[in-house]
Amino acid sequence: MATSTLVSFNSPDGERRLAAFGLSTELIHATLRPGLSRATNRTSMALRSTPGTDIYHESMEQLHQRLSETGWRLVYVDQQPRLLHPAGLISFTIASGTNVANPDYRRKPRTRRKGKATRESLAGPRAQMATLFDVAEIEQERELVAAAEAAPLWLLVHERTERGLNLELSRPAEMTESGIVTDWDDRIMIGFLDLDGDLSVFDDPGYDGIDVAVEPL
């Protein structure tokens, strides 16, 4: 069993460690908020999987947009999208789970099923360079894929609640045979993303205010 390092909520050390990666609680909240807001406002007519898809796809796009400004790259490793630090310090992707950022630190997060890319990253960097994918739209330079494989893999783990998201940035250590991550080498708790008072509707650049018709009496 792995012995994990745990950095608690609102810890200056946690924010310092995020900053060392070029990340921050503010940036993570800002990039996950649009997807969470969309997921929260889905109607009962949506498929049960839709809110999770909203968070995953929207947040990966938002993170890519923001982080690409400082040299991060989006790389596919065995079809798993990862955001790669410009100096190769880490790569990470988003994952949902349970027991995320639980105040009872004995209860570690458990992700949903992950695949080959995550499993092969548990043992550290791969010895050989990966083969390029046959899918043309995600073909990338061999050197970039190799760099993503060599960088330690972390997961930005989230758990949706009625009010928002529990969050932590953690490095997976162990998986079950079915692909569920159950233990972690390192964990950085991230403050709760609260949707109370969410004003994301006003973030639309095409929004010009409320159009109220005025007629003479």
C-alpha positions as a Markdown table, in Angstrom:
| # | Residue | x | y | z |
|---|---|---|---|---|
| 1 | Met | 0.0 | 0.0 | 0.0 |
| 2 | Ala | 1.3 | 3.5 | -0.9 |
| 3 | Thr | 2.2 | 6.0 | 1.8 |
| 4 | Ser | 0.7 | 9.2 | 0.6 |
| 5 | Thr | 1.7 | 12.8 | 1.4 |
| 6 | Leu | -1.4 | 14.8 | 2.2 |
| 7 | Val | -1.7 | 18.6 | 1.9 |
| 8 | Ser | -4.8 | 19.7 | 3.6 |
| 9 | Phe | -7.5 | 22.2 | 2.7 |
| 10 | Asn | -6.6 | 25.9 | 2.4 |
| 11 | Ser | -3.0 | 25.1 | 3.3 |
| 12 | Pro | -0.4 | 27.7 | 2.2 |
| 13 | Asp | 1.8 | 24.7 | 1.5 |
| 14 | Gly | -0.8 | 23.3 | -0.8 |
| 15 | Glu | -1.1 | 26.6 | -2.7 |
| 16 | Arg | 2.7 | 26.8 | -2.9 |
| 17 | Arg | 2.8 | 23.3 | -4.4 |
| 18 | Leu | 0.1 | 24.1 | -6.9 |
| 19 | Ala | 2.1 | 27.3 | -7.8 |
| 20 | Ala | 5.2 | 25.2 | -8.4 |
| 21 | Phe | 3.3 | 23.4 | -11.2 |
| 22 | Gly | 1.9 | 26.7 | -12.6 |
| 23 | Leu | -1.5 | 26.0 | -11.1 |
| 24 | Ser | -3.7 | 27.6 | -8.4 |
| 25 | Thr | -7.0 | 27.1 | -6.7 |
| 26 | Glu | -8.3 | 30.2 | -8.5 |
| 27 | Leu | -7.4 | 28.9 | -11.9 |
| 28 | Ile | -8.8 | 25.4 | -11.2 |
| 29 | His | -12.1 | 26.9 | -9.9 |
| 30 | Ala | -12.4 | 29.3 | -12.9 |
| 31 | Thr | -11.8 | 26.5 | -15.5 |
| 32 | Leu | -14.2 | 24.0 | -13.8 |
| 33 | Arg | -17.0 | 26.4 | -13.1 |
| 34 | Pro | -18.5 | 26.6 | -16.6 |
| 35 | Gly | -18.8 | 22.8 | -16.9 |
| 36 | Leu | -20.2 | 22.5 | -13.4 |
| 37 | Ser | -22.7 | 25.2 | -14.1 |
| 38 | Arg | -23.9 | 23.6 | -17.3 |
| 39 | Ala | -24.1 | 20.2 | -15.5 |
| 40 | Thr | -26.1 | 21.7 | -12.6 |
| 41 | Asn | -28.6 | 23.3 | -14.9 |
| 42 | Arg | -29.4 | 20.2 | -17.0 |
| 43 | Thr | -33.1 | 19.2 | -17.0 |
| 44 | Ser | -34.4 | 15.9 | -16.0 |
| 45 | Met | -34.7 | 15.1 | -19.7 |
| 46 | Ala | -31.0 | 14.8 | -20.0 |
| 47 | Leu | -29.3 | 11.4 | -20.0 |
| 48 | Arg | -27.9 | 10.4 | -16.6 |
| 49 | Ser | -24.3 | 10.5 | -18.0 |
| 50 | Thr | -24.7 | 14.0 | -19.4 |
| 51 | Pro | -23.7 | 16.1 | -16.3 |
| 52 | Gly | -20.5 | 14.1 | -15.9 |
| 53 | Thr | -19.7 | 14.6 | -19.6 |
| 54 | Asp | -20.4 | 18.3 | -19.2 |
| 55 | Ile | -17.8 | 18.7 | -16.5 |
| 56 | Tyr | -15.2 | 16.5 | -18.2 |
| 57 | His | -15.3 | 17.9 | -21.7 |
| 58 | Glu | -15.9 | 21.6 | -20.8 |
| 59 | Ser | -13.3 | 21.6 | -18.1 |
| 60 | Met | -10.6 | 20.0 | -20.2 |
| 61 | Glu | -11.2 | 22.6 | -22.9 |
| 62 | Gln | -11.1 | 25.4 | -20.4 |
| 63 | Leu | -8.0 | 24.1 | -18.8 |
| 64 | His | -6.3 | 23.7 | -22.2 |
| 65 | Gln | -7.2 | 27.2 | -23.2 |
| 66 | Arg | -5.9 | 28.8 | -20.0 |
| 67 | Leu | -2.8 | 26.7 | -19.6 |
| 68 | Ser | -1.7 | 26.8 | -23.3 |
| 69 | Glu | -0.9 | 30.5 | -22.7 |
| 70 | Thr | 2.0 | 29.4 | -20.5 |
| 71 | Gly | 3.3 | 26.5 | -22.7 |
| 72 | Trp | 1.2 | 23.5 | -21.5 |
| 73 | Arg | 0.3 | 21.0 | -24.2 |
| 74 | Leu | -2.6 | 18.7 | -24.7 |
| 75 | Val | -1.2 | 15.2 | -25.4 |
| 76 | Tyr | -3.0 | 11.9 | -26.0 |
| 77 | Val | -1.4 | 8.8 | -24.3 |
| 78 | Asp | -3.1 | 5.6 | -25.3 |
| 79 | Gln | -6.1 | 7.9 | -26.2 |
| 80 | Gln | -6.1 | 9.4 | -22.7 |
| 81 | Pro | -5.9 | 13.2 | -23.0 |
| 82 | Arg | -3.4 | 14.7 | -20.6 |
| 83 | Leu | -2.2 | 18.3 | -20.0 |
| 84 | Leu | 1.6 | 18.3 | -20.1 |
| 85 | His | 3.6 | 20.8 | -18.1 |
| 86 | Pro | 6.0 | 22.8 | -20.3 |
| 87 | Ala | 9.0 | 21.5 | -18.4 |
| 88 | Gly | 7.6 | 18.0 | -18.0 |
| 89 | Leu | 7.1 | 18.3 | -14.2 |
| 90 | Ile | 3.7 | 16.6 | -14.3 |
| 91 | Ser | 0.9 | 15.7 | -16.7 |
| 92 | Phe | -2.7 | 15.5 | -15.5 |
| 93 | Thr | -6.2 | 14.7 | -16.6 |
| 94 | Ile | -9.7 | 15.0 | -15.0 |
| 95 | Ala | -11.3 | 12.1 | -13.2 |
| 96 | Ser | -14.5 | 11.7 | -11.2 |
| 97 | Gly | -14.6 | 9.8 | -7.9 |
| 98 | Thr | -16.1 | 9.3 | -4.5 |
| 99 | Asn | -14.7 | 10.2 | -1.1 |
| 100 | Val | -12.9 | 13.1 | -2.8 |
| 101 | Ala | -11.3 | 15.6 | -0.3 |
| 102 | Asn | -13.1 | 13.8 | 2.5 |
| 103 | Pro | -12.3 | 15.4 | 5.9 |
| 104 | Asp | -11.8 | 11.8 | 7.2 |
| 105 | Tyr | -8.4 | 11.3 | 5.7 |
| 106 | Arg | -8.6 | 7.6 | 6.3 |
| 107 | Arg | -11.3 | 7.4 | 3.5 |
| 108 | Lys | -9.3 | 7.8 | 0.3 |
| 109 | Pro | -10.8 | 8.7 | -3.0 |
| 110 | Arg | -11.9 | 5.9 | -5.4 |
| 111 | Thr | -12.2 | 6.8 | -9.1 |
| 112 | Arg | -14.5 | 5.4 | -11.7 |
| 113 | Arg | -12.8 | 2.8 | -13.9 |
| 114 | Lys | -9.7 | 4.0 | -15.6 |
| 115 | Gly | -7.9 | 2.3 | -18.5 |
| 116 | Lys | -4.5 | 1.1 | -19.8 |
| 117 | Ala | -2.9 | 4.6 | -19.8 |
| 118 | Thr | -3.5 | 5.1 | -16.1 |
| 119 | Arg | -2.4 | 1.6 | -15.2 |
| 120 | Glu | 0.9 | 1.8 | -17.0 |
| 121 | Ser | 1.7 | 5.2 | -15.5 |
| 122 | Leu | 1.4 | 3.8 | -11.9 |
| 123 | Ala | 4.8 | 2.2 | -12.2 |
| 124 | Gly | 6.5 | 5.4 | -13.3 |
| 125 | Pro | 7.9 | 6.5 | -16.7 |
| 126 | Arg | 7.8 | 4.0 | -19.6 |
| 127 | Ala | 11.1 | 2.7 | -20.9 |
| 128 | Gln | 10.1 | 2.9 | -24.5 |
| 129 | Met | 8.6 | 5.5 | -26.7 |
| 130 | Ala | 4.9 | 5.1 | -27.5 |
| 131 | Thr | 3.7 | 4.3 | -31.0 |
| 132 | Leu | 1.7 | 7.0 | -32.7 |
| 133 | Phe | -2.0 | 6.6 | -32.9 |
| 134 | Asp | -3.6 | 5.7 | -36.2 |
| 135 | Val | -6.3 | 8.4 | -35.7 |
| 136 | Ala | -5.1 | 11.3 | -37.8 |
| 137 | Glu | -6.6 | 14.1 | -35.8 |
| 138 | Ile | -4.7 | 13.2 | -32.6 |
| 139 | Glu | -1.4 | 12.3 | -34.3 |
| 140 | Gln | 1.5 | 14.1 | -32.5 |
| 141 | Glu | 5.2 | 14.2 | -32.4 |
| 142 | Arg | 6.8 | 11.1 | -30.9 |
| 143 | Glu | 8.9 | 13.3 | -28.6 |
| 144 | Leu | 5.8 | 15.0 | -27.2 |
| 145 | Val | 4.1 | 11.7 | -26.5 |
| 146 | Ala | 7.2 | 10.4 | -24.9 |
| 147 | Ala | 7.5 | 13.4 | -22.7 |
| 148 | Ala | 3.9 | 13.0 | -21.5 |
| 149 | Glu | 4.6 | 9.4 | -20.7 |
| 150 | Ala | 7.7 | 10.2 | -18.7 |
| 151 | Ala | 6.0 | 13.0 | -16.7 |
| 152 | Pro | 4.4 | 11.8 | -13.4 |
| 153 | Leu | 0.7 | 11.3 | -14.0 |
| 154 | Trp | -1.7 | 13.2 | -11.6 |
| 155 | Leu | -5.5 | 13.2 | -11.6 |
| 156 | Leu | -7.6 | 16.3 | -10.9 |
| 157 | Val | -10.3 | 14.3 | -9.0 |
| 158 | His | -13.7 | 15.8 | -8.5 |
| 159 | Glu | -16.9 | 14.7 | -6.8 |
| 160 | Arg | -20.2 | 16.5 | -7.6 |
| 161 | Thr | -22.5 | 17.5 | -4.8 |
| 162 | Glu | -25.7 | 19.5 | -4.7 |
| 163 | Arg | -23.7 | 22.6 | -4.0 |
| 164 | Gly | -20.6 | 22.2 | -6.1 |
| 165 | Leu | -17.4 | 20.1 | -6.4 |
| 166 | Asn | -15.1 | 18.5 | -4.0 |
| 167 | Leu | -11.6 | 18.6 | -5.5 |
| 168 | Glu | -8.1 | 17.4 | -5.1 |
| 169 | Leu | -5.0 | 17.0 | -7.3 |
| 170 | Ser | -3.6 | 13.6 | -6.5 |
| 171 | Arg | -1.1 | 11.1 | -7.9 |
| 172 | Pro | -2.5 | 7.6 | -8.3 |
| 173 | Ala | -0.5 | 4.7 | -6.9 |
| 174 | Glu | -2.7 | 1.6 | -7.0 |
| 175 | Met | -5.6 | 0.2 | -9.1 |
| 176 | Thr | -7.9 | -2.7 | -8.7 |
| 177 | Glu | -8.1 | -5.3 | -11.5 |
| 178 | Ser | -11.2 | -3.6 | -12.7 |
| 179 | Gly | -9.4 | -0.3 | -13.1 |
| 180 | Ile | -10.5 | 1.7 | -10.1 |
| 181 | Val | -7.8 | 3.8 | -8.5 |
| 182 | Thr | -7.9 | 3.2 | -4.7 |
| 183 | Asp | -4.6 | 4.5 | -3.3 |
| 184 | Trp | -2.4 | 7.5 | -3.9 |
| 185 | Asp | 1.2 | 8.5 | -3.6 |
| 186 | Asp | 0.5 | 12.2 | -3.1 |
| 187 | Arg | -2.6 | 14.4 | -2.5 |
| 188 | Ile | -3.2 | 18.1 | -2.6 |
| 189 | Met | -6.6 | 19.2 | -1.3 |
| 190 | Ile | -8.2 | 22.0 | -3.2 |
| 191 | Gly | -10.9 | 24.3 | -1.8 |
| 192 | Phe | -14.5 | 23.4 | -2.5 |
| 193 | Leu | -15.9 | 24.9 | -5.7 |
| 194 | Asp | -19.2 | 26.4 | -4.5 |
| 195 | Leu | -21.9 | 27.3 | -7.1 |
| 196 | Asp | -24.0 | 29.3 | -4.7 |
| 197 | Gly | -24.5 | 32.7 | -6.2 |
| 198 | Asp | -23.2 | 31.5 | -9.6 |
| 199 | Leu | -23.4 | 34.4 | -12.1 |
| 200 | Ser | -22.0 | 32.5 | -15.0 |
| 201 | Val | -24.9 | 33.5 | -17.3 |
| 202 | Phe | -23.3 | 37.0 | -17.3 |
| 203 | Asp | -20.0 | 35.6 | -18.5 |
| 204 | Asp | -21.4 | 35.3 | -22.0 |
| 205 | Pro | -19.6 | 37.9 | -24.1 |
| 206 | Gly | -22.8 | 38.2 | -26.3 |
| 207 | Tyr | -24.9 | 39.2 | -23.3 |
| 208 | Asp | -25.9 | 42.8 | -23.4 |
| 209 | Gly | -28.2 | 42.9 | -20.4 |
| 210 | Ile | -31.9 | 42.2 | -20.0 |
| 211 | Asp | -34.0 | 43.5 | -22.9 |
| 212 | Val | -37.2 | 44.9 | -21.3 |
| 213 | Ala | -39.8 | 46.3 | -23.7 |
| 214 | Val | -41.0 | 49.8 | -22.6 |
| 215 | Glu | -44.3 | 51.0 | -23.9 |
| 216 | Pro | -46.1 | 54.3 | -23.3 |
| 217 | Leu | -49.2 | 54.2 | -21.0 |
